[in-house]
Amino acid sequence: MFRHKAEKRIVELSLDEVRLMREALLTFRNKLLSAGKPTEDVNELIIKVMK
């Protein structure tokens, strides 16, 4: 079947929101590491948030 192109969404966050998101992603990444699961997707999100 035909697929629609995914729409890109841009979210603007304040510095406090960026800090909270970074901490939440790092905590989630640590949980994945301790469970032995892959973290590639979370790593990409962390990099995007930090830019």
Residue pairs with C-beta under 8 A, 6 or more apart in sequence:
13 21
18 49
21 49
22 46
22 49
22 50
25 42
25 45
25 46
25 49
26 46
28 42
29 39
29 42
29 43
29 46
32 38
32 39
32 42
33 39
